[in-house]
Amino acid sequence: MLTKEGCNKRRERLWASLPDSVEWVLISNPRHVKYFSNIWLNPVSFSAGQTVWLHLERSGNATALADNFTLKSLSGEAYVDETVSEIWYDGKNSVENRDSKQAIALKKHFGTLDLRTGAVEEDSLAIAALETIQGKPELNIKLGDVIKFLRRKKEADEVEHLKTCMRACEAGHVAALEYVRAGVTDMDVYRAVHAAVLEEAGRPCVVYGDFRATNAELPKAGGLPIGYTLQDGDLYILDYSVILDGYRSDFTNTIAVGEPSSDQQALMNACIASLEAGEEALRADISCKTIFDLCSDTMVAKGFEPLPSHAGHGLGLEHPEPPAIVANSTDTLLLGDVVTLEPGNYIPGIGGVRIERNYLITESGSENLSHQRIALR
């Protein structure tokens, strides 16, 4: 869970990044609302998919605007000064367009906003609420871009929340190592993983990713389970995320079904060496292309083809986030980034192997946030 102190720090960083003439901002991207206020809608509630708007003032006041049912579905405490709701459903009358309620609440509470003194996310639903906005924007601020850049530096409460996601993800990996065997289906494994994640998390959460087997004939596969029955010789790629209140883990192991062949073990060893080479180099101010090249060159040195895809990416409220650890990356690691390293290769006649850990970029280099066992058996 995010903290009030952390949300206030993020707001301070936002105001420091905007011109002094900006007196207010209006935010509707659910990830950004979460980032500044801890407001997140439970994804398994009746209000899943709805939005809350967040109005922040440089003076410090924060207001959340939504319909009355949405505000009942918040997961955790809302760190705002006030909530403003417009009745959507009262159990007595027919419902109207739910998506218009934030704009109505905004108009009633604030009157007409003047864009010459504020900024609205350019991808925001608030742009459509023309009756609440007047004035020609003079600052040409891309508020969403500003916030997305700020999100790269994780505050302490974000790191602790991410670690909670990691612990739940680790529990699922333990369960999978014990459960994967010939004769069970990929859906069976998914159920076992999901049960372990829920037990560790202690509350409903979202689990998504790759729960699929590869083999000599089909070296690359991904996605949710399809009911395939695992067979000896398969390599089961378990690459999934646990989302708790918007933040997520994302790490991977590959599990052999039956005794792995010498070629399969060699491929796993190459992936481990690739990950270790990238891990050793992780630090602020290093280029992501350099990290990618280290991972890929190590794979080649172990006798395999270069990495066919990315070597990692940023992680937090989205998947993936900047920075991108790819062949043509122009990104540089920053202090406070949370990133993945996930080397993998997919070889006809052998199968596919991918592994992954999550790291926080620190003043001394990096901190490994994920501690699942990486091994074929």
C-alpha positions as CSV (number, residue, x, y, z in Angstrom):
1,M,0.0,0.0,0.0
2,L,1.2,3.5,-0.8
3,T,1.6,6.0,2.1
4,K,0.3,9.5,2.6
5,E,3.9,10.7,2.9
6,G,4.9,9.1,-0.3
7,C,1.9,10.6,-2.2
8,N,2.8,14.0,-0.9
9,K,6.4,13.6,-2.0
10,R,5.3,12.7,-5.5
11,R,3.0,15.7,-5.6
12,E,5.9,17.9,-4.6
13,R,8.0,16.5,-7.4
14,L,5.2,17.1,-9.8
15,W,4.9,20.8,-8.9
16,A,8.6,21.2,-9.0
17,S,8.5,19.9,-12.6
18,L,5.8,22.4,-13.8
19,P,6.0,26.1,-14.4
20,D,5.0,28.3,-11.4
21,S,2.1,29.7,-13.4
22,V,0.3,26.3,-13.2
23,E,-2.0,26.5,-10.3
24,W,-3.9,23.2,-10.8
25,V,-3.9,20.0,-12.6
26,L,-6.6,17.5,-13.5
27,I,-5.7,13.8,-13.8
28,S,-7.8,10.9,-14.9
29,N,-5.3,8.2,-16.0
30,P,-6.0,5.6,-13.3
31,R,-2.3,4.8,-12.8
32,H,-1.5,8.5,-12.2
33,V,-4.5,8.9,-9.9
34,K,-3.1,5.9,-7.9
35,Y,0.5,7.4,-8.0
36,F,-0.6,10.7,-6.3
37,S,-3.4,9.6,-4.1
38,N,-3.4,5.8,-3.5
39,I,-6.8,5.6,-5.1
40,W,-7.3,2.3,-6.9
41,L,-10.4,0.5,-7.9
42,N,-10.6,-3.1,-6.9
43,P,-10.3,-5.0,-10.3
44,V,-12.8,-7.6,-9.1
45,S,-15.4,-5.2,-7.9
46,F,-18.6,-4.0,-9.6
47,S,-16.9,-0.7,-10.5
48,A,-13.9,-2.3,-12.2
49,G,-13.0,-0.2,-15.3
50,Q,-14.5,3.0,-14.0
51,T,-12.4,6.1,-13.4
52,V,-11.8,8.6,-10.7
53,W,-10.6,12.1,-11.5
54,L,-8.0,13.8,-9.3
55,H,-7.8,17.6,-9.0
56,L,-4.6,18.8,-7.5
57,E,-3.9,22.4,-6.5
58,R,-0.4,23.9,-6.0
59,S,-1.7,25.2,-2.7
60,G,-1.9,21.5,-1.6
61,N,-5.6,20.7,-1.8
62,A,-6.5,17.4,-3.5
63,T,-10.0,16.4,-4.6
64,A,-11.2,13.1,-5.9
65,L,-14.3,13.1,-8.2
66,A,-16.4,10.1,-9.2
67,D,-19.8,8.6,-9.1
68,N,-21.2,7.3,-5.8
69,F,-20.8,3.6,-6.7
70,T,-17.2,4.0,-7.8
71,L,-16.2,5.6,-4.5
72,K,-17.5,2.5,-2.7
73,S,-15.1,0.3,-4.6
74,L,-11.8,1.9,-3.6
75,S,-9.0,-0.5,-2.5
76,G,-7.3,1.1,0.4
77,E,-7.4,4.6,1.9
78,A,-7.7,7.7,-0.4
79,Y,-5.1,10.3,0.5
80,V,-7.2,13.4,-0.6
81,D,-8.7,16.3,1.3
82,E,-12.2,15.7,0.0
83,T,-14.2,13.4,-2.3
84,V,-16.9,14.8,-4.5
85,S,-19.5,12.3,-5.9
86,E,-22.4,12.6,-8.3
87,I,-25.2,10.0,-7.8
88,W,-25.2,7.5,-10.6
89,Y,-27.3,4.7,-9.0
90,D,-29.4,5.0,-5.9
91,G,-31.4,1.8,-6.1
92,K,-34.6,3.7,-6.9
93,N,-34.2,5.4,-10.2
94,S,-33.0,4.4,-13.7
95,V,-29.3,5.0,-14.4
96,E,-27.8,7.6,-16.7
97,N,-24.5,7.7,-18.5
98,R,-22.0,6.8,-15.8
99,D,-19.0,8.1,-17.7
100,S,-20.3,11.7,-17.5
101,K,-20.5,11.8,-13.7
102,Q,-17.0,13.1,-13.0
103,A,-17.5,16.0,-15.4
104,I,-20.8,16.9,-13.7
105,A,-19.2,16.7,-10.2
106,L,-16.2,18.8,-11.5
107,K,-18.5,21.5,-12.9
108,K,-20.7,21.7,-9.7
109,H,-17.7,21.8,-7.4
110,F,-15.2,24.0,-9.2
111,G,-17.2,25.8,-11.8
112,T,-15.4,26.4,-15.1
113,L,-11.7,25.6,-15.1
114,D,-9.3,28.0,-17.0
115,L,-6.6,26.2,-18.9
116,R,-4.5,29.3,-18.8
117,T,-3.8,28.6,-15.2
118,G,-3.8,24.8,-15.2
119,A,-3.1,21.6,-17.1
120,V,-5.1,18.5,-18.0
121,E,-3.7,15.2,-19.1
122,E,-3.8,15.2,-22.9
123,D,-5.1,11.6,-22.9
124,S,-7.6,12.4,-20.2
125,L,-11.4,11.9,-20.4
126,A,-11.5,15.4,-18.9
127,I,-10.6,16.8,-22.3
128,A,-14.1,15.7,-23.4
129,A,-15.7,17.6,-20.6
130,L,-15.7,20.8,-22.6
131,E,-18.3,22.5,-20.4
132,T,-15.9,22.5,-17.5
133,I,-12.9,24.0,-19.4
134,Q,-12.3,27.4,-20.9
135,G,-9.4,29.4,-22.1
136,K,-6.7,28.6,-24.7
137,P,-3.8,26.7,-23.1
138,E,-0.7,28.8,-23.4
139,L,1.8,26.6,-21.7
140,N,1.6,23.6,-24.1
141,I,2.3,21.2,-21.2
142,K,2.1,17.5,-21.9
143,L,1.1,16.6,-18.4
144,G,1.0,12.8,-19.0
145,D,4.6,12.8,-20.3
146,V,5.7,14.8,-17.2
147,I,4.1,12.3,-14.9
148,K,5.3,9.2,-16.7
149,F,8.9,10.5,-16.4
150,L,8.4,11.2,-12.7
151,R,7.1,7.6,-12.2
152,R,10.5,6.2,-13.0
153,K,12.0,7.2,-9.7
154,K,10.3,5.0,-7.1
155,E,9.7,6.4,-3.6
156,A,10.2,4.2,-0.6
157,D,6.5,3.3,-0.2
158,E,6.4,2.2,-3.9
159,V,9.4,0.0,-3.4
160,E,7.9,-1.6,-0.3
161,H,4.6,-2.2,-2.2
162,L,6.5,-3.7,-5.1
163,K,8.2,-6.1,-2.7
164,T,4.8,-7.3,-1.6
165,C,4.0,-8.1,-5.2
166,M,7.3,-9.9,-5.4
167,R,6.7,-12.1,-2.4
168,A,3.3,-13.2,-3.8
169,C,4.9,-13.9,-7.1
170,E,7.6,-16.0,-5.4
171,A,5.0,-18.1,-3.7
172,G,3.6,-19.1,-7.1
173,H,7.0,-20.0,-8.4
174,V,7.6,-22.3,-5.4
175,A,4.3,-24.0,-6.1
176,A,5.1,-24.5,-9.8
177,L,8.4,-26.2,-9.2
178,E,6.6,-28.7,-7.0
179,Y,3.7,-29.2,-9.4
180,V,5.0,-29.3,-13.0
181,R,5.2,-32.8,-14.3
182,A,4.1,-34.9,-17.2
183,G,0.3,-35.5,-17.3
184,V,-0.9,-32.2,-15.7
185,T,-2.2,-29.4,-17.9
186,D,-1.0,-25.9,-18.2
187,M,-4.3,-24.9,-16.7
188,D,-3.6,-27.2,-13.7
189,V,-0.3,-25.4,-13.1
190,Y,-2.1,-22.0,-13.4
191,R,-4.5,-23.0,-10.7
192,A,-1.8,-24.1,-8.4
193,V,0.2,-20.9,-9.0
194,H,-2.9,-18.7,-8.5
195,A,-3.8,-20.5,-5.3
196,A,-0.3,-20.0,-3.9
197,V,-0.3,-16.3,-4.9
198,L,-3.7,-15.7,-3.3
199,E,-2.6,-17.4,-0.1
200,E,0.5,-15.2,0.2
201,A,-1.2,-12.0,-0.9
202,G,-4.1,-12.6,1.5
203,R,-6.6,-10.8,-0.8
204,P,-7.9,-10.9,-4.4
205,C,-5.4,-9.9,-7.0
206,V,-4.7,-10.2,-10.7
207,V,-2.3,-12.9,-12.1
208,Y,-1.5,-12.8,-15.8
209,G,1.4,-13.8,-18.1
210,D,2.9,-16.8,-19.9
211,F,1.9,-20.2,-18.6
212,R,2.8,-22.3,-21.6
213,A,5.0,-25.2,-22.6
214,T,7.6,-25.2,-25.4
215,N,9.4,-28.1,-27.0
216,A,11.7,-29.1,-29.8
217,E,9.0,-28.7,-32.4
218,L,7.5,-25.5,-30.9
219,P,10.4,-23.7,-29.3
220,K,8.4,-20.5,-28.6
221,A,5.0,-20.1,-27.0
222,G,3.4,-17.7,-24.7
223,G,0.1,-16.5,-23.2
224,L,-2.5,-17.8,-20.8
225,P,-3.0,-21.6,-20.5
226,I,-4.9,-23.4,-23.2
227,G,-5.5,-26.8,-21.6
228,Y,-2.4,-28.5,-23.0
229,T,-1.2,-31.6,-21.2
230,L,2.5,-31.4,-20.3
231,Q,4.8,-34.1,-21.7
232,D,8.3,-35.3,-20.9
233,G,10.8,-33.2,-22.8
234,D,8.7,-30.0,-22.6
235,L,10.1,-26.8,-21.2
236,Y,7.4,-24.9,-19.3
237,I,7.9,-21.1,-19.3
238,L,6.4,-19.5,-16.2
239,D,6.5,-15.8,-16.7
240,Y,3.8,-13.9,-14.9
241,S,2.9,-10.8,-12.9
242,V,1.0,-10.3,-9.7
243,I,-0.9,-7.0,-9.6
244,L,-1.8,-5.6,-6.2
245,D,-3.5,-2.2,-6.2
246,G,-2.0,-1.3,-9.6
247,Y,1.7,-2.2,-8.9
248,R,3.1,-5.4,-10.2
249,S,5.9,-8.0,-10.1
250,D,7.1,-9.7,-13.3
251,F,9.6,-12.5,-13.1
252,T,10.3,-15.8,-14.8
253,N,11.6,-19.4,-14.5
254,T,11.6,-22.2,-17.0
255,I,10.8,-25.7,-15.7
256,A,11.7,-28.9,-17.4
257,V,9.0,-31.6,-17.6
258,G,10.9,-34.7,-16.8
259,E,14.7,-34.9,-16.9
260,P,16.1,-32.1,-19.0
261,S,18.4,-33.0,-21.9
262,S,22.0,-31.8,-21.9
263,D,21.1,-29.2,-24.6
264,Q,18.3,-27.9,-22.5
265,Q,20.5,-27.5,-19.5
266,A,23.2,-25.8,-21.6
267,L,20.5,-23.3,-22.8
268,M,19.5,-22.6,-19.2
269,N,23.1,-22.2,-18.2
270,A,23.6,-19.7,-21.0
271,C,20.5,-17.7,-19.9
272,I,21.8,-17.6,-16.3
273,A,25.2,-16.4,-17.4
274,S,23.5,-13.7,-19.6
275,L,21.4,-12.5,-16.6
276,E,24.4,-12.4,-14.3
277,A,26.4,-10.4,-16.8
278,G,23.6,-7.8,-17.0
279,E,23.0,-7.8,-13.3
280,E,26.7,-7.1,-12.6
281,A,26.5,-4.0,-14.7
282,L,23.3,-2.5,-13.4
283,R,23.8,1.0,-12.1
284,A,22.5,4.5,-12.6
285,D,23.7,6.4,-15.7
286,I,24.7,3.3,-17.7
287,S,23.0,3.0,-21.1
288,C,20.4,0.3,-21.6
289,K,22.0,-0.6,-24.9
290,T,25.2,-1.5,-23.0
291,I,23.2,-3.8,-20.7
292,F,21.5,-5.4,-23.7
293,D,24.8,-6.0,-25.5
294,L,26.3,-7.6,-22.4
295,C,23.4,-10.0,-22.0
296,S,23.3,-10.8,-25.7
297,D,27.1,-11.2,-26.2
298,T,27.2,-13.5,-23.2
299,M,24.5,-15.7,-24.9
300,V,26.6,-15.8,-28.0
301,A,29.8,-16.7,-26.0
302,K,27.9,-19.7,-24.6
303,G,27.3,-21.0,-28.1
304,F,23.8,-19.7,-28.9
305,E,22.2,-17.0,-31.1
306,P,22.0,-13.4,-29.9
307,L,19.0,-12.5,-27.8
308,P,16.0,-12.4,-30.1
309,S,14.0,-9.9,-28.1
310,H,14.5,-7.5,-25.2
311,A,16.8,-8.2,-22.3
312,G,14.5,-6.3,-19.9
313,H,12.3,-3.3,-19.2
314,G,11.0,-0.9,-16.6
315,L,8.4,-2.0,-14.1
316,G,5.9,-0.4,-11.8
317,L,2.3,0.6,-12.7
318,E,2.6,-0.6,-16.3
319,H,4.1,-3.5,-18.2
320,P,6.4,-2.7,-19.7
321,E,7.5,0.8,-18.6
322,P,10.5,2.8,-19.6
323,P,13.4,2.2,-19.8
324,A,13.7,-0.4,-22.5
325,I,16.7,-2.7,-22.4
326,V,16.8,-3.5,-26.1
327,A,19.2,-3.6,-29.0
328,N,18.4,0.0,-30.2
329,S,17.6,1.6,-26.9
330,T,18.3,5.3,-26.3
331,D,17.4,5.0,-22.6
332,T,19.7,5.3,-19.7
333,L,19.2,3.8,-16.2
334,L,18.2,6.3,-13.6
335,L,18.4,6.2,-9.8
336,G,15.1,4.8,-8.5
337,D,14.3,2.8,-11.7
338,V,12.8,-0.7,-11.1
339,V,13.7,-2.9,-14.1
340,T,13.7,-6.5,-15.2
341,L,16.4,-8.5,-16.8
342,E,14.9,-11.4,-18.8
343,P,17.3,-13.1,-21.2
344,G,15.7,-16.0,-23.2
345,N,16.3,-18.0,-26.3
346,Y,14.1,-20.4,-28.3
347,I,15.9,-23.0,-30.3
348,P,14.4,-25.6,-32.7
349,G,15.2,-29.1,-31.6
350,I,15.7,-27.9,-27.9
351,G,12.8,-25.7,-26.9
352,G,12.6,-22.3,-25.2
353,V,14.1,-21.0,-22.0
354,R,13.6,-17.6,-20.4
355,I,14.4,-16.4,-16.9
356,E,13.9,-13.1,-15.2
357,R,14.5,-11.1,-12.1
358,N,13.5,-7.6,-10.9
359,Y,15.9,-4.9,-9.7
360,L,15.9,-1.5,-8.0
361,I,18.6,0.8,-9.3
362,T,20.3,2.2,-6.1
363,E,23.2,4.5,-5.3
364,S,25.5,1.5,-4.9
365,G,24.3,-0.3,-8.1
366,S,21.2,-2.4,-7.8
367,E,19.1,-4.4,-5.4
368,N,17.6,-7.7,-6.4
369,L,13.9,-7.6,-5.5
370,S,12.9,-11.1,-6.7
371,H,14.3,-14.3,-5.1
372,Q,12.6,-17.2,-6.8
373,R,14.7,-20.3,-7.5
374,I,15.9,-20.3,-11.1
375,A,16.4,-23.9,-12.2
376,L,15.0,-26.4,-14.6
377,R,14.2,-28.8,-11.8
